Amino acid sequence: MRIDQELLDVILSIKNKDELESFFEEIFTPAEISDLSLRWKLLKDLHAGMTQRKIAEKYGISLCKITRGSKVLKKNGSVARQVLDSMD
């Protein structure tokens, strides 16, 4: 399934962090926001060199979730990796 292009345009148009947070809280469930935040945290930890087992222990999650994140960071042209590299 592809992300709705109009939704991406709307997200890009919101320049205020508080408004963006409110928008996310309005359209996502608390569980979805939690999942999204966790995915970002584990990507940051992987990028920083933390082992998958350590991440699993830190967040109490399965290695399968972490493996997906690892694949994202290893993929050629990964935007997530580019963003994380630029944050260093």
HTML snippet that shows the backbone in 3Dmol.js (N, CA, C, O; Angstrom):
<script src="https://3Dmol.org/build/3Dmol-min.js"></script>
<div id="view" style="width:600px;height:400px;position:relative"></div>
<script>
const pdb = `
ATOM      1  N   MET A   1       0.838  -1.182   0.000  1.00  0.00           N
ATOM      2  CA  MET A   1       0.000   0.000   0.000  1.00  0.00           C
ATOM      3  C   MET A   1       0.884   1.247   0.000  1.00  0.00           C
ATOM      4  O   MET A   1       1.832   1.345   0.780  1.00  0.00           O
ATOM      5  N   ARG A   2       0.575   2.175  -0.858  1.00  0.00           N
ATOM      6  CA  ARG A   2       1.327   3.435  -0.937  1.00  0.00           C
ATOM      7  C   ARG A   2       0.694   4.477  -0.020  1.00  0.00           C
ATOM      8  O   ARG A   2      -0.515   4.467   0.216  1.00  0.00           O
ATOM      9  N   ILE A   3       1.515   5.356   0.481  1.00  0.00           N
ATOM     10  CA  ILE A   3       1.031   6.439   1.333  1.00  0.00           C
ATOM     11  C   ILE A   3       0.296   7.442   0.452  1.00  0.00           C
ATOM     12  O   ILE A   3       0.765   7.794  -0.630  1.00  0.00           O
ATOM     13  N   ASP A   4      -0.838   7.889   0.920  1.00  0.00           N
ATOM     14  CA  ASP A   4      -1.636   8.874   0.201  1.00  0.00           C
ATOM     15  C   ASP A   4      -0.797  10.138  -0.021  1.00  0.00           C
ATOM     16  O   ASP A   4      -0.288  10.727   0.932  1.00  0.00           O
ATOM     17  N   GLN A   5      -0.659  10.544  -1.275  1.00  0.00           N
ATOM     18  CA  GLN A   5       0.181  11.692  -1.621  1.00  0.00           C
ATOM     19  C   GLN A   5      -0.353  13.001  -1.028  1.00  0.00           C
ATOM     20  O   GLN A   5       0.422  13.876  -0.643  1.00  0.00           O
ATOM     21  N   GLU A   6      -1.660  13.124  -0.959  1.00  0.00           N
ATOM     22  CA  GLU A   6      -2.250  14.318  -0.361  1.00  0.00           C
ATOM     23  C   GLU A   6      -1.878  14.410   1.115  1.00  0.00           C
ATOM     24  O   GLU A   6      -1.585  15.494   1.620  1.00  0.00           O
ATOM     25  N   LEU A   7      -1.890  13.259   1.811  1.00  0.00           N
ATOM     26  CA  LEU A   7      -1.500  13.235   3.219  1.00  0.00           C
ATOM     27  C   LEU A   7      -0.050  13.682   3.380  1.00  0.00           C
ATOM     28  O   LEU A   7       0.263  14.447   4.292  1.00  0.00           O
ATOM     29  N   LEU A   8       0.828  13.216   2.511  1.00  0.00           N
ATOM     30  CA  LEU A   8       2.223  13.647   2.570  1.00  0.00           C
ATOM     31  C   LEU A   8       2.339  15.159   2.363  1.00  0.00           C
ATOM     32  O   LEU A   8       3.122  15.826   3.040  1.00  0.00           O
ATOM     33  N   ASP A   9       1.559  15.692   1.426  1.00  0.00           N
ATOM     34  CA  ASP A   9       1.562  17.139   1.195  1.00  0.00           C
ATOM     35  C   ASP A   9       1.096  17.897   2.434  1.00  0.00           C
ATOM     36  O   ASP A   9       1.660  18.932   2.790  1.00  0.00           O
ATOM     37  N   VAL A  10       0.062  17.369   3.082  1.00  0.00           N
ATOM     38  CA  VAL A  10      -0.451  18.006   4.297  1.00  0.00           C
ATOM     39  C   VAL A  10       0.620  18.006   5.384  1.00  0.00           C
ATOM     40  O   VAL A  10       0.851  19.027   6.032  1.00  0.00           O
ATOM     41  N   ILE A  11       1.273  16.862   5.581  1.00  0.00           N
ATOM     42  CA  ILE A  11       2.318  16.764   6.610  1.00  0.00           C
ATOM     43  C   ILE A  11       3.452  17.734   6.300  1.00  0.00           C
ATOM     44  O   ILE A  11       3.954  18.409   7.199  1.00  0.00           O
ATOM     45  N   LEU A  12       3.857  17.808   5.044  1.00  0.00           N
ATOM     46  CA  LEU A  12       4.920  18.737   4.655  1.00  0.00           C
ATOM     47  C   LEU A  12       4.528  20.198   4.858  1.00  0.00           C
ATOM     48  O   LEU A  12       5.388  21.050   5.078  1.00  0.00           O
ATOM     49  N   SER A  13       3.240  20.483   4.786  1.00  0.00           N
ATOM     50  CA  SER A  13       2.783  21.873   4.905  1.00  0.00           C
ATOM     51  C   SER A  13       2.759  22.362   6.349  1.00  0.00           C
ATOM     52  O   SER A  13       2.712  23.569   6.586  1.00  0.00           O
ATOM     53  N   ILE A  14       2.789  21.458   7.308  1.00  0.00           N
ATOM     54  CA  ILE A  14       2.733  21.840   8.724  1.00  0.00           C
ATOM     55  C   ILE A  14       4.145  22.155   9.189  1.00  0.00           C
ATOM     56  O   ILE A  14       4.985  21.262   9.296  1.00  0.00           O
ATOM     57  N   LYS A  15       4.397  23.398   9.457  1.00  0.00           N
ATOM     58  CA  LYS A  15       5.749  23.851   9.809  1.00  0.00           C
ATOM     59  C   LYS A  15       5.964  23.999  11.317  1.00  0.00           C
ATOM     60  O   LYS A  15       7.102  24.111  11.773  1.00  0.00           O
ATOM     61  N   ASN A  16       4.883  23.999  12.085  1.00  0.00           N
ATOM     62  CA  ASN A  16       4.974  24.185  13.530  1.00  0.00           C
ATOM     63  C   ASN A  16       4.967  22.821  14.214  1.00  0.00           C
ATOM     64  O   ASN A  16       4.060  22.021  13.988  1.00  0.00           O
ATOM     65  N   LYS A  17       5.972  22.550  15.050  1.00  0.00           N
ATOM     66  CA  LYS A  17       6.104  21.237  15.690  1.00  0.00           C
ATOM     67  C   LYS A  17       4.908  20.904  16.579  1.00  0.00           C
ATOM     68  O   LYS A  17       4.457  19.758  16.595  1.00  0.00           O
ATOM     69  N   ASP A  18       4.387  21.886  17.317  1.00  0.00           N
ATOM     70  CA  ASP A  18       3.216  21.644  18.176  1.00  0.00           C
ATOM     71  C   ASP A  18       1.992  21.279  17.348  1.00  0.00           C
ATOM     72  O   ASP A  18       1.221  20.394  17.722  1.00  0.00           O
ATOM     73  N   GLU A  19       1.817  21.971  16.212  1.00  0.00           N
ATOM     74  CA  GLU A  19       0.685  21.660  15.336  1.00  0.00           C
ATOM     75  C   GLU A  19       0.844  20.273  14.720  1.00  0.00           C
ATOM     76  O   GLU A  19      -0.129  19.530  14.590  1.00  0.00           O
ATOM     77  N   LEU A  20       2.070  19.929  14.342  1.00  0.00           N
ATOM     78  CA  LEU A  20       2.318  18.603  13.763  1.00  0.00           C
ATOM     79  C   LEU A  20       2.024  17.521  14.796  1.00  0.00           C
ATOM     80  O   LEU A  20       1.420  16.498  14.474  1.00  0.00           O
ATOM     81  N   GLU A  21       2.450  17.747  16.040  1.00  0.00           N
ATOM     82  CA  GLU A  21       2.160  16.786  17.102  1.00  0.00           C
ATOM     83  C   GLU A  21       0.655  16.635  17.295  1.00  0.00           C
ATOM     84  O   GLU A  21       0.156  15.519  17.435  1.00  0.00           O
ATOM     85  N   SER A  22      -0.069  17.750  17.304  1.00  0.00           N
ATOM     86  CA  SER A  22      -1.535  17.699  17.447  1.00  0.00           C
ATOM     87  C   SER A  22      -2.175  16.963  16.275  1.00  0.00           C
ATOM     88  O   SER A  22      -3.094  16.166  16.465  1.00  0.00           O
ATOM     89  N   PHE A  23      -1.691  17.228  15.064  1.00  0.00           N
ATOM     90  CA  PHE A  23      -2.219  16.552  13.880  1.00  0.00           C
ATOM     91  C   PHE A  23      -2.025  15.052  13.993  1.00  0.00           C
ATOM     92  O   PHE A  23      -2.950  14.283  13.731  1.00  0.00           O
ATOM     93  N   PHE A  24      -0.810  14.621  14.389  1.00  0.00           N
ATOM     94  CA  PHE A  24      -0.556  13.198  14.562  1.00  0.00           C
ATOM     95  C   PHE A  24      -1.478  12.601  15.615  1.00  0.00           C
ATOM     96  O   PHE A  24      -2.006  11.506  15.425  1.00  0.00           O
ATOM     97  N   GLU A  25      -1.675  13.302  16.712  1.00  0.00           N
ATOM     98  CA  GLU A  25      -2.558  12.802  17.782  1.00  0.00           C
ATOM     99  C   GLU A  25      -4.009  12.704  17.308  1.00  0.00           C
ATOM    100  O   GLU A  25      -4.774  11.879  17.807  1.00  0.00           O
ATOM    101  N   GLU A  26      -4.383  13.546  16.345  1.00  0.00           N
ATOM    102  CA  GLU A  26      -5.744  13.514  15.817  1.00  0.00           C
ATOM    103  C   GLU A  26      -5.969  12.378  14.815  1.00  0.00           C
ATOM    104  O   GLU A  26      -7.063  11.818  14.746  1.00  0.00           O
ATOM    105  N   ILE A  27      -4.941  12.042  14.045  1.00  0.00           N
ATOM    106  CA  ILE A  27      -5.171  11.032  13.002  1.00  0.00           C
ATOM    107  C   ILE A  27      -4.629   9.648  13.339  1.00  0.00           C
ATOM    108  O   ILE A  27      -5.030   8.662  12.721  1.00  0.00           O
ATOM    109  N   PHE A  28      -3.717   9.559  14.316  1.00  0.00           N
ATOM    110  CA  PHE A  28      -3.179   8.268  14.718  1.00  0.00           C
ATOM    111  C   PHE A  28      -3.674   7.905  16.114  1.00  0.00           C
ATOM    112  O   PHE A  28      -3.919   8.778  16.946  1.00  0.00           O
ATOM    113  N   THR A  29      -3.816   6.607  16.355  1.00  0.00           N
ATOM    114  CA  THR A  29      -4.155   6.141  17.697  1.00  0.00           C
ATOM    115  C   THR A  29      -2.905   6.249  18.574  1.00  0.00           C
ATOM    116  O   THR A  29      -1.791   6.319  18.054  1.00  0.00           O
ATOM    117  N   PRO A  30      -3.081   6.264  19.896  1.00  0.00           N
ATOM    118  CA  PRO A  30      -1.900   6.259  20.765  1.00  0.00           C
ATOM    119  C   PRO A  30      -0.960   5.088  20.478  1.00  0.00           C
ATOM    120  O   PRO A  30       0.259   5.245  20.545  1.00  0.00           O
ATOM    121  N   ALA A  31      -1.511   3.925  20.160  1.00  0.00           N
ATOM    122  CA  ALA A  31      -0.674   2.754  19.848  1.00  0.00           C
ATOM    123  C   ALA A  31       0.130   2.980  18.570  1.00  0.00           C
ATOM    124  O   ALA A  31       1.296   2.593  18.497  1.00  0.00           O
ATOM    125  N   GLU A  32      -0.481   3.599  17.566  1.00  0.00           N
ATOM    126  CA  GLU A  32       0.226   3.869  16.318  1.00  0.00           C
ATOM    127  C   GLU A  32       1.359   4.877  16.534  1.00  0.00           C
ATOM    128  O   GLU A  32       2.448   4.727  15.980  1.00  0.00           O
ATOM    129  N   ILE A  33       1.094   5.889  17.331  1.00  0.00           N
ATOM    130  CA  ILE A  33       2.134   6.869  17.648  1.00  0.00           C
ATOM    131  C   ILE A  33       3.264   6.207  18.419  1.00  0.00           C
ATOM    132  O   ILE A  33       4.438   6.478  18.165  1.00  0.00           O
ATOM    133  N   SER A  34       2.913   5.346  19.352  1.00  0.00           N
ATOM    134  CA  SER A  34       3.916   4.625  20.129  1.00  0.00           C
ATOM    135  C   SER A  34       4.772   3.740  19.222  1.00  0.00           C
ATOM    136  O   SER A  34       5.995   3.707  19.363  1.00  0.00           O
ATOM    137  N   ASP A  35       4.138   3.028  18.298  1.00  0.00           N
ATOM    138  CA  ASP A  35       4.866   2.174  17.355  1.00  0.00           C
ATOM    139  C   ASP A  35       5.808   2.992  16.477  1.00  0.00           C
ATOM    140  O   ASP A  35       6.951   2.598  16.246  1.00  0.00           O
ATOM    141  N   LEU A  36       5.328   4.121  15.997  1.00  0.00           N
ATOM    142  CA  LEU A  36       6.136   4.985  15.150  1.00  0.00           C
ATOM    143  C   LEU A  36       7.342   5.525  15.920  1.00  0.00           C
ATOM    144  O   LEU A  36       8.460   5.538  15.407  1.00  0.00           O
ATOM    145  N   SER A  37       7.106   5.962  17.136  1.00  0.00           N
ATOM    146  CA  SER A  37       8.191   6.481  17.977  1.00  0.00           C
ATOM    147  C   SER A  37       9.206   5.388  18.300  1.00  0.00           C
ATOM    148  O   SER A  37      10.413   5.629  18.271  1.00  0.00           O
ATOM    149  N   LEU A  38       8.719   4.193  18.605  1.00  0.00           N
ATOM    150  CA  LEU A  38       9.615   3.072  18.892  1.00  0.00           C
ATOM    151  C   LEU A  38      10.454   2.725  17.672  1.00  0.00           C
ATOM    152  O   LEU A  38      11.651   2.466  17.800  1.00  0.00           O
ATOM    153  N   ARG A  39       9.848   2.715  16.499  1.00  0.00           N
ATOM    154  CA  ARG A  39      10.579   2.403  15.268  1.00  0.00           C
ATOM    155  C   ARG A  39      11.715   3.396  15.077  1.00  0.00           C
ATOM    156  O   ARG A  39      12.821   3.008  14.699  1.00  0.00           O
ATOM    157  N   TRP A  40      11.452   4.686  15.337  1.00  0.00           N
ATOM    158  CA  TRP A  40      12.478   5.702  15.185  1.00  0.00           C
ATOM    159  C   TRP A  40      13.601   5.494  16.208  1.00  0.00           C
ATOM    160  O   TRP A  40      14.780   5.605  15.870  1.00  0.00           O
ATOM    161  N   LYS A  41      13.233   5.192  17.456  1.00  0.00           N
ATOM    162  CA  LYS A  41      14.238   4.973  18.502  1.00  0.00           C
ATOM    163  C   LYS A  41      15.147   3.800  18.165  1.00  0.00           C
ATOM    164  O   LYS A  41      16.364   3.882  18.336  1.00  0.00           O
ATOM    165  N   LEU A  42      14.561   2.716  17.689  1.00  0.00           N
ATOM    166  CA  LEU A  42      15.407   1.557  17.388  1.00  0.00           C
ATOM    167  C   LEU A  42      16.279   1.806  16.169  1.00  0.00           C
ATOM    168  O   LEU A  42      17.397   1.296  16.099  1.00  0.00           O
ATOM    169  N   LEU A  43      15.790   2.584  15.204  1.00  0.00           N
ATOM    170  CA  LEU A  43      16.634   2.959  14.068  1.00  0.00           C
ATOM    171  C   LEU A  43      17.821   3.794  14.545  1.00  0.00           C
ATOM    172  O   LEU A  43      18.948   3.581  14.097  1.00  0.00           O
ATOM    173  N   LYS A  44      17.578   4.735  15.444  1.00  0.00           N
ATOM    174  CA  LYS A  44      18.669   5.553  15.982  1.00  0.00           C
ATOM    175  C   LYS A  44      19.679   4.696  16.732  1.00  0.00           C
ATOM    176  O   LYS A  44      20.886   4.888  16.594  1.00  0.00           O
ATOM    177  N   ASP A  45      19.179   3.738  17.537  1.00  0.00           N
ATOM    178  CA  ASP A  45      20.080   2.860  18.292  1.00  0.00           C
ATOM    179  C   ASP A  45      20.909   1.974  17.365  1.00  0.00           C
ATOM    180  O   ASP A  45      22.106   1.792  17.586  1.00  0.00           O
ATOM    181  N   LEU A  46      20.275   1.423  16.324  1.00  0.00           N
ATOM    182  CA  LEU A  46      21.007   0.611  15.345  1.00  0.00           C
ATOM    183  C   LEU A  46      22.078   1.453  14.658  1.00  0.00           C
ATOM    184  O   LEU A  46      23.217   1.018  14.492  1.00  0.00           O
ATOM    185  N   HIS A  47      21.703   2.634  14.271  1.00  0.00           N
ATOM    186  CA  HIS A  47      22.633   3.530  13.585  1.00  0.00           C
ATOM    187  C   HIS A  47      23.823   3.874  14.478  1.00  0.00           C
ATOM    188  O   HIS A  47      24.942   4.047  13.994  1.00  0.00           O
ATOM    189  N   ALA A  48      23.575   3.971  15.782  1.00  0.00           N
ATOM    190  CA  ALA A  48      24.630   4.290  16.743  1.00  0.00           C
ATOM    191  C   ALA A  48      25.521   3.086  17.043  1.00  0.00           C
ATOM    192  O   ALA A  48      26.531   3.213  17.736  1.00  0.00           O
ATOM    193  N   GLY A  49      25.139   1.904  16.513  1.00  0.00           N
ATOM    194  CA  GLY A  49      25.969   0.722  16.685  1.00  0.00           C
ATOM    195  C   GLY A  49      25.538  -0.213  17.803  1.00  0.00           C
ATOM    196  O   GLY A  49      26.246  -1.173  18.108  1.00  0.00           O
ATOM    197  N   MET A  50      24.397   0.048  18.417  1.00  0.00           N
ATOM    198  CA  MET A  50      23.911  -0.840  19.471  1.00  0.00           C
ATOM    199  C   MET A  50      23.510  -2.185  18.855  1.00  0.00           C
ATOM    200  O   MET A  50      22.949  -2.221  17.759  1.00  0.00           O
ATOM    201  N   THR A  51      23.790  -3.267  19.541  1.00  0.00           N
ATOM    202  CA  THR A  51      23.452  -4.593  19.011  1.00  0.00           C
ATOM    203  C   THR A  51      21.938  -4.802  19.044  1.00  0.00           C
ATOM    204  O   THR A  51      21.219  -4.187  19.832  1.00  0.00           O
ATOM    205  N   GLN A  52      21.483  -5.687  18.165  1.00  0.00           N
ATOM    206  CA  GLN A  52      20.055  -5.988  18.114  1.00  0.00           C
ATOM    207  C   GLN A  52      19.570  -6.585  19.438  1.00  0.00           C
ATOM    208  O   GLN A  52      18.471  -6.270  19.895  1.00  0.00           O
ATOM    209  N   ARG A  53      20.363  -7.421  20.035  1.00  0.00           N
ATOM    210  CA  ARG A  53      19.970  -8.026  21.315  1.00  0.00           C
ATOM    211  C   ARG A  53      19.842  -6.978  22.411  1.00  0.00           C
ATOM    212  O   ARG A  53      18.927  -7.043  23.233  1.00  0.00           O
ATOM    213  N   LYS A  54      20.747  -6.023  22.426  1.00  0.00           N
ATOM    214  CA  LYS A  54      20.708  -4.959  23.421  1.00  0.00           C
ATOM    215  C   LYS A  54      19.450  -4.097  23.228  1.00  0.00           C
ATOM    216  O   LYS A  54      18.805  -3.698  24.197  1.00  0.00           O
ATOM    217  N   ILE A  55      19.119  -3.820  21.971  1.00  0.00           N
ATOM    218  CA  ILE A  55      17.919  -3.035  21.658  1.00  0.00           C
ATOM    219  C   ILE A  55      16.670  -3.795  22.079  1.00  0.00           C
ATOM    220  O   ILE A  55      15.751  -3.212  22.654  1.00  0.00           O
ATOM    221  N   ALA A  56      16.631  -5.100  21.796  1.00  0.00           N
ATOM    222  CA  ALA A  56      15.486  -5.931  22.190  1.00  0.00           C
ATOM    223  C   ALA A  56      15.290  -5.887  23.699  1.00  0.00           C
ATOM    224  O   ALA A  56      14.169  -5.783  24.196  1.00  0.00           O
ATOM    225  N   GLU A  57      16.393  -5.968  24.407  1.00  0.00           N
ATOM    226  CA  GLU A  57      16.348  -5.922  25.870  1.00  0.00           C
ATOM    227  C   GLU A  57      15.910  -4.535  26.357  1.00  0.00           C
ATOM    228  O   GLU A  57      15.099  -4.427  27.277  1.00  0.00           O
ATOM    229  N   LYS A  58      16.437  -3.496  25.750  1.00  0.00           N
ATOM    230  CA  LYS A  58      16.145  -2.111  26.148  1.00  0.00           C
ATOM    231  C   LYS A  58      14.663  -1.785  26.026  1.00  0.00           C
ATOM    232  O   LYS A  58      14.091  -1.154  26.915  1.00  0.00           O
ATOM    233  N   TYR A  59      14.029  -2.214  24.922  1.00  0.00           N
ATOM    234  CA  TYR A  59      12.637  -1.862  24.657  1.00  0.00           C
ATOM    235  C   TYR A  59      11.650  -3.002  24.892  1.00  0.00           C
ATOM    236  O   TYR A  59      10.439  -2.799  24.800  1.00  0.00           O
ATOM    237  N   GLY A  60      12.152  -4.194  25.194  1.00  0.00           N
ATOM    238  CA  GLY A  60      11.270  -5.330  25.409  1.00  0.00           C
ATOM    239  C   GLY A  60      10.528  -5.742  24.148  1.00  0.00           C
ATOM    240  O   GLY A  60       9.332  -6.032  24.183  1.00  0.00           O
ATOM    241  N   ILE A  61      11.253  -5.765  23.031  1.00  0.00           N
ATOM    242  CA  ILE A  61      10.631  -6.112  21.752  1.00  0.00           C
ATOM    243  C   ILE A  61      11.360  -7.294  21.123  1.00  0.00           C
ATOM    244  O   ILE A  61      12.452  -7.671  21.549  1.00  0.00           O
ATOM    245  N   SER A  62      10.731  -7.871  20.097  1.00  0.00           N
ATOM    246  CA  SER A  62      11.315  -9.033  19.435  1.00  0.00           C
ATOM    247  C   SER A  62      12.424  -8.613  18.482  1.00  0.00           C
ATOM    248  O   SER A  62      12.476  -7.477  18.011  1.00  0.00           O
ATOM    249  N   LEU A  63      13.310  -9.571  18.214  1.00  0.00           N
ATOM    250  CA  LEU A  63      14.384  -9.331  17.258  1.00  0.00           C
ATOM    251  C   LEU A  63      13.843  -9.104  15.848  1.00  0.00           C
ATOM    252  O   LEU A  63      14.497  -8.449  15.036  1.00  0.00           O
ATOM    253  N   CYS A  64      12.662  -9.635  15.551  1.00  0.00           N
ATOM    254  CA  CYS A  64      12.067  -9.460  14.218  1.00  0.00           C
ATOM    255  C   CYS A  64      11.831  -7.987  13.905  1.00  0.00           C
ATOM    256  O   CYS A  64      12.121  -7.535  12.797  1.00  0.00           O
ATOM    257  N   LYS A  65      11.310  -7.239  14.866  1.00  0.00           N
ATOM    258  CA  LYS A  65      11.081  -5.810  14.646  1.00  0.00           C
ATOM    259  C   LYS A  65      12.393  -5.088  14.393  1.00  0.00           C
ATOM    260  O   LYS A  65      12.463  -4.186  13.558  1.00  0.00           O
ATOM    261  N   ILE A  66      13.412  -5.480  15.102  1.00  0.00           N
ATOM    262  CA  ILE A  66      14.703  -4.826  14.985  1.00  0.00           C
ATOM    263  C   ILE A  66      15.372  -5.200  13.671  1.00  0.00           C
ATOM    264  O   ILE A  66      16.028  -4.364  13.051  1.00  0.00           O
ATOM    265  N   THR A  67      15.215  -6.441  13.242  1.00  0.00           N
ATOM    266  CA  THR A  67      15.793  -6.891  11.982  1.00  0.00           C
ATOM    267  C   THR A  67      15.237  -6.075  10.825  1.00  0.00           C
ATOM    268  O   THR A  67      15.972  -5.737   9.898  1.00  0.00           O
ATOM    269  N   ARG A  68      13.956  -5.756  10.867  1.00  0.00           N
ATOM    270  CA  ARG A  68      13.362  -4.928   9.815  1.00  0.00           C
ATOM    271  C   ARG A  68      14.062  -3.575   9.760  1.00  0.00           C
ATOM    272  O   ARG A  68      14.392  -3.086   8.680  1.00  0.00           O
ATOM    273  N   GLY A  69      14.285  -2.974  10.921  1.00  0.00           N
ATOM    274  CA  GLY A  69      14.984  -1.696  10.976  1.00  0.00           C
ATOM    275  C   GLY A  69      16.403  -1.807  10.447  1.00  0.00           C
ATOM    276  O   GLY A  69      16.886  -0.910   9.756  1.00  0.00           O
ATOM    277  N   SER A  70      17.065  -2.896  10.768  1.00  0.00           N
ATOM    278  CA  SER A  70      18.419  -3.121  10.296  1.00  0.00           C
ATOM    279  C   SER A  70      18.456  -3.197   8.774  1.00  0.00           C
ATOM    280  O   SER A  70      19.361  -2.652   8.142  1.00  0.00           O
ATOM    281  N   LYS A  71      17.474  -3.871   8.189  1.00  0.00           N
ATOM    282  CA  LYS A  71      17.393  -3.979   6.731  1.00  0.00           C
ATOM    283  C   LYS A  71      17.182  -2.612   6.093  1.00  0.00           C
ATOM    284  O   LYS A  71      17.734  -2.318   5.033  1.00  0.00           O
ATOM    285  N   VAL A  72      16.378  -1.779   6.750  1.00  0.00           N
ATOM    286  CA  VAL A  72      16.131  -0.429   6.235  1.00  0.00           C
ATOM    287  C   VAL A  72      17.436   0.350   6.163  1.00  0.00           C
ATOM    288  O   VAL A  72      17.713   1.009   5.161  1.00  0.00           O
ATOM    289  N   LEU A  73      18.239   0.278   7.218  1.00  0.00           N
ATOM    290  CA  LEU A  73      19.486   1.029   7.262  1.00  0.00           C
ATOM    291  C   LEU A  73      20.541   0.490   6.302  1.00  0.00           C
ATOM    292  O   LEU A  73      21.432   1.231   5.887  1.00  0.00           O
ATOM    293  N   LYS A  74      20.454  -0.794   5.943  1.00  0.00           N
ATOM    294  CA  LYS A  74      21.420  -1.401   5.024  1.00  0.00           C
ATOM    295  C   LYS A  74      21.047  -1.209   3.553  1.00  0.00           C
ATOM    296  O   LYS A  74      21.881  -1.384   2.665  1.00  0.00           O
ATOM    297  N   LYS A  75      19.793  -0.849   3.306  1.00  0.00           N
ATOM    298  CA  LYS A  75      19.288  -0.713   1.938  1.00  0.00           C
ATOM    299  C   LYS A  75      19.975   0.446   1.220  1.00  0.00           C
ATOM    300  O   LYS A  75      20.140   1.526   1.787  1.00  0.00           O
ATOM    301  N   ASN A  76      20.372   0.213  -0.026  1.00  0.00           N
ATOM    302  CA  ASN A  76      20.956   1.277  -0.851  1.00  0.00           C
ATOM    303  C   ASN A  76      19.958   2.416  -0.984  1.00  0.00           C
ATOM    304  O   ASN A  76      18.785   2.192  -1.284  1.00  0.00           O
ATOM    305  N   GLY A  77      20.422   3.621  -0.763  1.00  0.00           N
ATOM    306  CA  GLY A  77      19.560   4.790  -0.910  1.00  0.00           C
ATOM    307  C   GLY A  77      18.590   5.001   0.238  1.00  0.00           C
ATOM    308  O   GLY A  77      17.627   5.756   0.096  1.00  0.00           O
ATOM    309  N   SER A  78      18.820   4.356   1.367  1.00  0.00           N
ATOM    310  CA  SER A  78      17.927   4.485   2.515  1.00  0.00           C
ATOM    311  C   SER A  78      17.832   5.937   2.979  1.00  0.00           C
ATOM    312  O   SER A  78      18.830   6.535   3.382  1.00  0.00           O
ATOM    313  N   VAL A  79      16.637   6.491   2.920  1.00  0.00           N
ATOM    314  CA  VAL A  79      16.417   7.863   3.376  1.00  0.00           C
ATOM    315  C   VAL A  79      16.593   7.934   4.888  1.00  0.00           C
ATOM    316  O   VAL A  79      17.129   8.914   5.406  1.00  0.00           O
ATOM    317  N   ALA A  80      16.147   6.905   5.597  1.00  0.00           N
ATOM    318  CA  ALA A  80      16.302   6.886   7.057  1.00  0.00           C
ATOM    319  C   ALA A  80      17.783   6.963   7.426  1.00  0.00           C
ATOM    320  O   ALA A  80      18.160   7.700   8.337  1.00  0.00           O
ATOM    321  N   ARG A  81      18.615   6.210   6.724  1.00  0.00           N
ATOM    322  CA  ARG A  81      20.061   6.247   7.000  1.00  0.00           C
ATOM    323  C   ARG A  81      20.632   7.618   6.669  1.00  0.00           C
ATOM    324  O   ARG A  81      21.467   8.134   7.411  1.00  0.00           O
ATOM    325  N   GLN A  82      20.196   8.212   5.568  1.00  0.00           N
ATOM    326  CA  GLN A  82      20.673   9.555   5.189  1.00  0.00           C
ATOM    327  C   GLN A  82      20.309  10.582   6.265  1.00  0.00           C
ATOM    328  O   GLN A  82      21.120  11.435   6.625  1.00  0.00           O
ATOM    329  N   VAL A  83      19.083  10.483   6.767  1.00  0.00           N
ATOM    330  CA  VAL A  83      18.639  11.418   7.811  1.00  0.00           C
ATOM    331  C   VAL A  83      19.488  11.218   9.067  1.00  0.00           C
ATOM    332  O   VAL A  83      19.960  12.186   9.661  1.00  0.00           O
ATOM    333  N   LEU A  84      19.676   9.977   9.462  1.00  0.00           N
ATOM    334  CA  LEU A  84      20.467   9.694  10.662  1.00  0.00           C
ATOM    335  C   LEU A  84      21.926  10.126  10.475  1.00  0.00           C
ATOM    336  O   LEU A  84      22.540  10.654  11.402  1.00  0.00           O
ATOM    337  N   ASP A  85      22.476   9.903   9.284  1.00  0.00           N
ATOM    338  CA  ASP A  85      23.853  10.338   9.011  1.00  0.00           C
ATOM    339  C   ASP A  85      23.970  11.851   9.149  1.00  0.00           C
ATOM    340  O   ASP A  85      24.971  12.357   9.657  1.00  0.00           O
ATOM    341  N   SER A  86      22.958  12.564   8.701  1.00  0.00           N
ATOM    342  CA  SER A  86      22.999  14.033   8.738  1.00  0.00           C
ATOM    343  C   SER A  86      22.852  14.569  10.162  1.00  0.00           C
ATOM    344  O   SER A  86      23.196  15.719  10.435  1.00  0.00           O
ATOM    345  N   MET A  87      22.344  13.738  11.062  1.00  0.00           N
ATOM    346  CA  MET A  87      22.172  14.150  12.461  1.00  0.00           C
ATOM    347  C   MET A  87      23.455  14.001  13.256  1.00  0.00           C
ATOM    348  O   MET A  87      23.566  14.564  14.345  1.00  0.00           O
ATOM    349  N   ASP A  88      24.429  13.258  12.743  1.00  0.00           N
ATOM    350  CA  ASP A  88      25.697  13.022  13.453  1.00  0.00           C
ATOM    351  C   ASP A  88      26.501  14.292  13.594  1.00  0.00           C
ATOM    352  O   ASP A  88      27.592  14.272  14.164  1.00  0.00           O
TER     353      ASP A  88
END
`;
const viewer = $3Dmol.createViewer("view");
viewer.addModel(pdb, "pdb");
viewer.setStyle({}, {cartoon: {color: "spectrum"}});
viewer.zoomTo();
viewer.render();
</script>
